[in-house]
Amino acid sequence: MFLLFYLQFSQICYSCNFNKQAMFNLRWSVLALFTWLPLHAQEIDWDKVNSNTIFNLIARQHTDQSSYGSDIIQIGDYNNAELSLNARTNIVVKQLGDFNTLYFINSFTDKEAKAAITAQGNNNIIDVTGSNSISDGIQINVKGDNKTVFMRNY
């Protein structure tokens, strides 16, 4: 793609009657720009990230639950999180793997709710409806494949 852009740009510039020295400088400037940009674009060494180190990186993150809102981390393919929340809900969701699904519904109450839900594996389904004093501050951790958790709070 870069070569195609370079060739088209060269033809356009020659048709605009640029002198050869200006065209030479312009070519080297564009080449230097495209060479320099990818070197500084990534600060993470992706060669050192694997299934063991990514879990350690996520575990080290401290999530502040002092304000309301939702934090969702999805690492994998085809993960789904459907959240129906009230304004006073604070939820942290981590889906690590493929085909994980979360349904979390507590929009029909005005009570404050905090939850942390982690699904680590493939094809896990977590379905939580409602919230009460027992479920406030709950932490659900599902590890493995093909697990299903239904939780109803009334």
Contact map, one row per residue, 1 for C-alpha under 8 A:
1111100000000000000000000000000000000000000000000000000000000000000000000000000000000000000000000000000000000000000000000000000000000000000000000000000000
1111110000000000000000000000000000000000000000000000000000000000000000000000000000000000000000000000000000000000000000000000000000000000000000000000000000
1111111000000000000000000000000000000000000000000000000000000000000000000000000000000000000000000000000000000000000000000000000000000000000000000000000000
1111111100000000000000000000000000000000000000000000000000000000000000000000000000000000000000000000000000000000000000000000000000000000000000000000000000
1111111110000000000000000000000000000000000000000000000000000000000000000000000000000000000000000000000000000000000000000000000000000000000000000000000000
0111111111000000000000000000000000000000000000000000000000000000000000000000000000000000000000000000000000000000000000000000000000000000000000000000000000
0011111111100000000000000000000000000000000000000000000000000000000000000000000000000000000000000000000000000000000000000000000000000000000000000000000000
0001111111110000000000000000000000000000000000000000000000000000000000000000000000000000000000000000000000000000000000000000000000000000000000000000000000
0000111111111000000000000000000000000000000000000000000000000000000000000000000000000000000000000000000000000000000000000000000000000000000000000000000000
0000011111111100000000000000000000000000000000000000000000000000000000000000000000000000000000000000000000000000000000000000000000000000000000000000000000
0000001111111110000000000000000000000000000000000000000000000000000000000000000000000000000000000000000000000000000000000000000000000000000000000000000000
0000000111111111000000000000000000000000000000000000000000000000000000000000000000000000000000000000000000000000000000000000000000000000000000000000000000
0000000011111111110000100000000000000000000000000000000000000000000000000000000000000000000000000000000000000000000000000000000000000000000000000000000000
0000000001111111110000100000000000000000000000000000000000000000000000000000000000000000000000000000000000000000000000000000000000000000000000000000000000
0000000000111111110000000000000000000000000000000000000000000000000000000000000000000000000000000000000000000000000000000000000000000000000000000000000000
0000000000011111110000000000000000000000000000000000000000000000000000000000000000000000000000000000000000000000000000000000000000000000000000000000000000
0000000000001111111000000000000000000000000000000000000000000000000000000000000000000000000000000000000000000000000000000000000000000000000000000000000000
0000000000001111111101100000000000000000000000000000000000000000000000000000000000000000000000000000000000000000000000000000000000000000000000000000000000
0000000000000000111111100000000000000000000000000000000000000000000000000000000000000000000000000000000000000000000000000000000000000000000000000000000000
0000000000000000011111110000000000000000000000000000000000000000000000000000000000000000000000000000000000000000000000000000000000000000000000000000000000
0000000000000000001111111000000000000000000000000000000000000000000000000000000000000000000000000000000000000000000000000000000000000000000000000000000000
0000000000000000011111111100000000000000000000000000000000000000000000000000000000000000000000000000000000000000000000000000000000000000000000000000000000
0000000000001100011111111110000000000000000000000000000000000000000000000000000000000000000000000000000000000000000000000000000000000000000000000000000000
0000000000000000000111111111000000000000000000000000000000000000000000000000000000000000000000000000000000000000000000000000000000000000000000000000000000
0000000000000000000011111111100000000000000000000000000000000000000000000000000000000000000000000000000000000000000000000000000000000000000000000000000000
0000000000000000000001111111110000000000000000000000000000000000000000000000000000000000000000000000000000000000000000000000000000000000000000000000000000
0000000000000000000000111111111000000000000000000000000000000000000000000000000000000000000000000000000000000000000000000000000000000000000000000000000000
0000000000000000000000011111111100000000000000000000000000000000000000000000000000000000000000000000000000000000000000000000000000000000000000000000000000
0000000000000000000000001111111110000000000000000000000000000000000000000000000000000000000000000000000000000000000000000000000000000000000000000000000000
0000000000000000000000000111111111000000000000000000000000000000000000000000000000000000000000000000000000000000000000000000000000000000000000000000000000
0000000000000000000000000011111111100000000000000000000000000000000000000000000000000000000000000000000000000000000000000000000000000000000000000000000000
0000000000000000000000000001111111110000000000000000000000000000000000000000000000000000000000000000000000000000000000000000000000000000000000000000000000
0000000000000000000000000000111111111000000000000000000000000000000000000000000000000000000000000000000000000000000000000000000000000000000000000000000000
0000000000000000000000000000011111111100000000000000000000000000000000000000000000000000000000000000000000000000000000000000000000000000000000000000000000
0000000000000000000000000000001111111110000000000000000000000000000000000000000000000000000000000000000000000000000000000000000000000000000000000000000000
0000000000000000000000000000000111111111000000000000000000000000000000000000000000000000000000000000000000000000000000000000000000000000000000000000000000
0000000000000000000000000000000011111111100000000000000000000000000000000000000000000000000000000000000000000000000000000000000000000000000000000000000000
0000000000000000000000000000000001111111110000000000000000000000000000000000000000000000000000000000000000000000000000000000000000000000000000000000000000
0000000000000000000000000000000000111111110000000000000000000000000000000000000000000000000000000000000000000000000000000000000000000000000000000000000000
0000000000000000000000000000000000011111111000000000000000000000000000000000000000000000000000000000000000000000000000000000000000000000000000000000000000
0000000000000000000000000000000000001111111000000000000000000000000000000000000000000000000000000000000000000000000000000000000000000000000000000000000000
0000000000000000000000000000000000000111111110000000000000000000000000000000000000000000000000000000000000000000000000000000000000000000000000000000000000
0000000000000000000000000000000000000001111110000000000000000000000000000000000000000000000000000000000000000000000000000000000000000000000000000000000000
0000000000000000000000000000000000000000011111000000000000000000000000000000000000000000000000000000000000000000000000000000000000000000000000000000000000
0000000000000000000000000000000000000000011111111000000000000000000000000000000000000000000000000000000000000000000000000000000000000000000000000000000000
0000000000000000000000000000000000000000000111111000000000000000000000000000000000000000000000000000000000000000000000000000000000000000000000000000000000
0000000000000000000000000000000000000000000011111100000000000000000000000000000000000000000000000000000000000000000000000000000000000000000000000000000000
0000000000000000000000000000000000000000000011111100100000000000000000000000000000000000000000000000000000000000000000000000000000000000000000000000000000
0000000000000000000000000000000000000000000011111111110000000000000000000000000000000000000000000000000000000000000000000000000000000000000000000000000000
0000000000000000000000000000000000000000000000111111110000000000000000000000000000000000000000000000000000000000000000000000000000000000000000000000000000
0000000000000000000000000000000000000000000000001111111000000000000000000000000000000000000000000000000000000000000000000000000000000000000000000000000000
0000000000000000000000000000000000000000000000001111111100000000000000000000000000000000000000000000000000000000000000000000000000000000000000000000000000
0000000000000000000000000000000000000000000000011111111110000000000000000000000000000000000000000000000000000000000000000000000000000000000000000000000000
0000000000000000000000000000000000000000000000001111111111000000000000000000000000000000000000000000000000000000000000000000000000000000000000000000000000
0000000000000000000000000000000000000000000000000011111111100000000000000000000000000000000000000000000000000000000000000000000000000000000000000000000000
0000000000000000000000000000000000000000000000000001111111110000000000000000000000000000000000000000000000000000000000000000000000000000000000000000000000
0000000000000000000000000000000000000000000000000000111111111000000000000000000000000000000000000000000000000000000000000000000000000000000000000000000000
0000000000000000000000000000000000000000000000000000011111111000000000000000000000000000000000000000000000000000000000000000000000000000000000000000000000
0000000000000000000000000000000000000000000000000000001111111100000000000000000000000000000000000000000000000000000000000000000000000000000000000000000000
0000000000000000000000000000000000000000000000000000000111111100000000000000000000000000000000000000000000000000000000000000000000000000000000000000000000
0000000000000000000000000000000000000000000000000000000011111110000000000000000000000000000000000000000000000000000000000000000000000000000000000000000000
0000000000000000000000000000000000000000000000000000000000111111000000000000000000000000000000000000000000000000000000000000000000000000000000000000000000
0000000000000000000000000000000000000000000000000000000000001111100000000000000000000000000100000000000000000000000000000000000000000000000000000000000000
0000000000000000000000000000000000000000000000000000000000000111111000000000000000000000000000000000000000000000000000000000000000000000000000000000000000
0000000000000000000000000000000000000000000000000000000000000011111100000000000000000000010000000000000000000000010000000000000000000000000000000000000000
0000000000000000000000000000000000000000000000000000000000000001111100000000000000000000000000000000000000000000000000000000000000000000000000000000000000
0000000000000000000000000000000000000000000000000000000000000001111110000000000000000000010000000000000000000000000000000000000000000000000000000000000000
0000000000000000000000000000000000000000000000000000000000000000111111000000000000000011110000000000000000000000000000000000000000000000000000000000000000
0000000000000000000000000000000000000000000000000000000000000000001111100000000000000011111000000000000000000000000000000000000000000000000000000000000000
0000000000000000000000000000000000000000000000000000000000000000000111110000000000000000111110000000000000000000000000000000000000000000000000000000000000
0000000000000000000000000000000000000000000000000000000000000000000011111000000000000000001110000000000000000000000000000000000000000000000000000000000000
0000000000000000000000000000000000000000000000000000000000000000000001111100000000000000000111100000000000000000000000000000000000000000000000000000000000
0000000000000000000000000000000000000000000000000000000000000000000000111110000000000000000011100000000000000000000000000000000000000000000000000000000000
0000000000000000000000000000000000000000000000000000000000000000000000011111001000000000000001110000000000000000000000000000000000000000000000000000000000
0000000000000000000000000000000000000000000000000000000000000000000000001111101000000000000000111100000000000000000000000000000000000000000000000000000000
0000000000000000000000000000000000000000000000000000000000000000000000000111111000000000000000111110000000000000000000000000000000000000000000000000000000
0000000000000000000000000000000000000000000000000000000000000000000000000011111000000000000000001110000000000000000000000000000000000000000000000000000000
0000000000000000000000000000000000000000000000000000000000000000000000000001111100000000000000000111000000000000000000000000000000000000000000000000000000
0000000000000000000000000000000000000000000000000000000000000000000000000111111110000000000000101111100000000000000000000000000000000000000000000000000000
0000000000000000000000000000000000000000000000000000000000000000000000000000011111000000000000000011110000000000000000000000000000000000000000000000000000
0000000000000000000000000000000000000000000000000000000000000000000000000000001111100000000000000000111100000000000000000000000000000000000000000000000000
0000000000000000000000000000000000000000000000000000000000000000000000000000000111110000000000000000111100000000000000000000000000000000000000000000000000
0000000000000000000000000000000000000000000000000000000000000000000000000000000011111000000000000000011110000000000000000000000000000000000000000000000000
0000000000000000000000000000000000000000000000000000000000000000000000000000000001111100000000000000000111100000000000000000000000000000000000000000000000
0000000000000000000000000000000000000000000000000000000000000000000000000000000000111111100000000000000111100000000000000000000000000000000000000000000000
0000000000000000000000000000000000000000000000000000000000000000000000000000000000011111100000000000000001111100000000000000000000000000000000000000000000
0000000000000000000000000000000000000000000000000000000000000000000110000000000000001111100000000000000000000100000000000000000000000000000000000000000000
0000000000000000000000000000000000000000000000000000000000000000000110000000000000001111110000000000000000000111100000000000000000000000000000000000000000
0000000000000000000000000000000000000000000000000000000000000000000111000000000000001111111000000000000000000001110000000000000000000000000000000000000000
0000000000000000000000000000000000000000000000000000000000000000101111000000000000000001111100000000000000000000111000000000000000000000000000000000000000
0000000000000000000000000000000000000000000000000000000000000000000011100000000000000000111110000000000000000000111110000000000000000000000000000000000000
0000000000000000000000000000000000000000000000000000000000000010000001110000000000000000011111000000000000000000001110000000000000000000000000000000000000
0000000000000000000000000000000000000000000000000000000000000000000001111000000000000000001111100000000000000000000111000000000000000000000000000000000000
0000000000000000000000000000000000000000000000000000000000000000000000011100000000000000000111110000000000000000000011110000000000000000000000000000000000
0000000000000000000000000000000000000000000000000000000000000000000000011111001000000000000011111001000000000000000001110000000000000000000000000000000000
0000000000000000000000000000000000000000000000000000000000000000000000000111000000000000000001111101000000000000000001111100000000000000000000000000000000
0000000000000000000000000000000000000000000000000000000000000000000000000011101000000000000000111111000000000000000000111100000000000000000000000000000000
0000000000000000000000000000000000000000000000000000000000000000000000000011111000000000000000011111000000000000000000001110000000000000000000000000000000
0000000000000000000000000000000000000000000000000000000000000000000000000001111100000000000000001111100000000000000000000111000000000000000000000000000000
0000000000000000000000000000000000000000000000000000000000000000000000000000011100000000000000111111110000000000000000101111100000000000000000000000000000
0000000000000000000000000000000000000000000000000000000000000000000000000000001111000000000000000011111000000000000000000011110000000000000000000000000000
0000000000000000000000000000000000000000000000000000000000000000000000000000000111100000000000000001111100000000000000000000111100000000000000000000000000
0000000000000000000000000000000000000000000000000000000000000000000000000000000011100000000000000000111110000000000000000000011110000000000000000000000000
0000000000000000000000000000000000000000000000000000000000000000000000000000000011111000000000000000011111000000000000000000001110000000000000000000000000
0000000000000000000000000000000000000000000000000000000000000000000000000000000000111000000000000000001111100000000000000000000111000000000000000000000000
0000000000000000000000000000000000000000000000000000000000000000000000000000000000011100000000000000000111111000000000000000000011100000000000000000000000
0000000000000000000000000000000000000000000000000000000000000000000000000000000000011100000000000000000011111100000000000000000001000000000000000000000000
0000000000000000000000000000000000000000000000000000000000000000000000000000000000000100000000000000000001111100000000000000000001000000000000000000000000
0000000000000000000000000000000000000000000000000000000000000000000000000000000000000100000000000000000001111110000000000000000001100000000000000000000000
0000000000000000000000000000000000000000000000000000000000000000000000000000000000000111000000000000000000111111000000000000000000000000000000000000000000
0000000000000000000000000000000000000000000000000000000000000000000000000000000000000001000000000000000000001111100000000000000000110000000000000000000000
0000000000000000000000000000000000000000000000000000000000000000000000000000000000000001100000000000000000000111110000000000000000000001000000000000000000
0000000000000000000000000000000000000000000000000000000000000000000000000000000000000001111000000000000000000011111000000000000000110011100000000000000000
0000000000000000000000000000000000000000000000000000000000000000100000000000000000000000111000000000000000000001111100000000000000000001110000000000000000
0000000000000000000000000000000000000000000000000000000000000000000000000000000000000000011100000000000000000000111110000000000000000011111100000000000000
0000000000000000000000000000000000000000000000000000000000000000000000000000000000000000001110000000000000000000011111000000000000000000111100000000000000
0000000000000000000000000000000000000000000000000000000000000000000000000000000000000000001111000000000000000000001111100000000000000000001110000000000000
0000000000000000000000000000000000000000000000000000000000000000000000000000000000000000000011110000000000000000000111110000000000000000001111000000000000
0000000000000000000000000000000000000000000000000000000000000000000000000000000000000000000001111001000000000000000011111001000000000000000011100000000000
0000000000000000000000000000000000000000000000000000000000000000000000000000000000000000000001111000000000000000000001111100000000000000000011110000000000
0000000000000000000000000000000000000000000000000000000000000000000000000000000000000000000000011101000000000000000000111111000000000000000001111000000000
0000000000000000000000000000000000000000000000000000000000000000000000000000000000000000000000011111000000000000000000011111000000000000000000011100000000
0000000000000000000000000000000000000000000000000000000000000000000000000000000000000000000000000111100000000000000000001111100000000000000000001110000000
0000000000000000000000000000000000000000000000000000000000000000000000000000000000000000000000000011100000000000000000101111110000000000000001011111000000
0000000000000000000000000000000000000000000000000000000000000000000000000000000000000000000000000001110000000000000000000011111000000000000000000111100000
0000000000000000000000000000000000000000000000000000000000000000000000000000000000000000000000000000111000000000000000000001111100000000000000000001110000
0000000000000000000000000000000000000000000000000000000000000000000000000000000000000000000000000000011100000000000000000000111110000000000000000000111000
0000000000000000000000000000000000000000000000000000000000000000000000000000000000000000000000000000011110000000000000000000011111000000000000000000011110
0000000000000000000000000000000000000000000000000000000000000000000000000000000000000000000000000000001111000000000000000000001111100000000000000000001110
0000000000000000000000000000000000000000000000000000000000000000000000000000000000000000000000000000000011111000000000000000000111110000000000000000000111
0000000000000000000000000000000000000000000000000000000000000000000000000000000000000000000000000000000001001010100000000000000011111111000000000000000011
0000000000000000000000000000000000000000000000000000000000000000000000000000000000000000000000000000000000000010100000000000000001111111000000000000000011
0000000000000000000000000000000000000000000000000000000000000000000000000000000000000000000000000000000000000000000000000000000000111111000000000000000000
0000000000000000000000000000000000000000000000000000000000000000000000000000000000000000000000000000000000000000000000000000000000111111000000000000000000
0000000000000000000000000000000000000000000000000000000000000000000000000000000000000000000000000000000000000000101000000000000000111111110000000000000010
0000000000000000000000000000000000000000000000000000000000000000000000000000000000000000000000000000000000000001111000000000000000111111110000000000000000
0000000000000000000000000000000000000000000000000000000000000000000000000000000000000000000000000000000000000000111100000000000000000011111000000000000000
0000000000000000000000000000000000000000000000000000000000000000000000000000000000000000000000000000000000000000011100000000000000000011111100000000000000
0000000000000000000000000000000000000000000000000000000000000000000000000000000000000000000000000000000000000000001111000000000000000000111110000000000000
0000000000000000000000000000000000000000000000000000000000000000000000000000000000000000000000000000000000000000001111000000000000000000011111000000000000
0000000000000000000000000000000000000000000000000000000000000000000000000000000000000000000000000000000000000000000011110000000000000000001111100000000000
0000000000000000000000000000000000000000000000000000000000000000000000000000000000000000000000000000000000000000000001111001000000000000000111110010000000
0000000000000000000000000000000000000000000000000000000000000000000000000000000000000000000000000000000000000000000000111000000000000000000011111000000000
0000000000000000000000000000000000000000000000000000000000000000000000000000000000000000000000000000000000000000000000011101000000000000000001111110000000
0000000000000000000000000000000000000000000000000000000000000000000000000000000000000000000000000000000000000000000000001111000000000000000000111110000000
0000000000000000000000000000000000000000000000000000000000000000000000000000000000000000000000000000000000000000000000000111100000000000000000011111000000
0000000000000000000000000000000000000000000000000000000000000000000000000000000000000000000000000000000000000000000000000011100000000000000001011111100000
0000000000000000000000000000000000000000000000000000000000000000000000000000000000000000000000000000000000000000000000000001110000000000000000000111110000
0000000000000000000000000000000000000000000000000000000000000000000000000000000000000000000000000000000000000000000000000000111000000000000000000011111000
0000000000000000000000000000000000000000000000000000000000000000000000000000000000000000000000000000000000000000000000000000011100000000000000000001111100
0000000000000000000000000000000000000000000000000000000000000000000000000000000000000000000000000000000000000000000000000000001110000000000000000000111110
0000000000000000000000000000000000000000000000000000000000000000000000000000000000000000000000000000000000000000000000000000000111000000000000000000011111
0000000000000000000000000000000000000000000000000000000000000000000000000000000000000000000000000000000000000000000000000000000111110010000000000000001111
0000000000000000000000000000000000000000000000000000000000000000000000000000000000000000000000000000000000000000000000000000000001110000000000000000000111
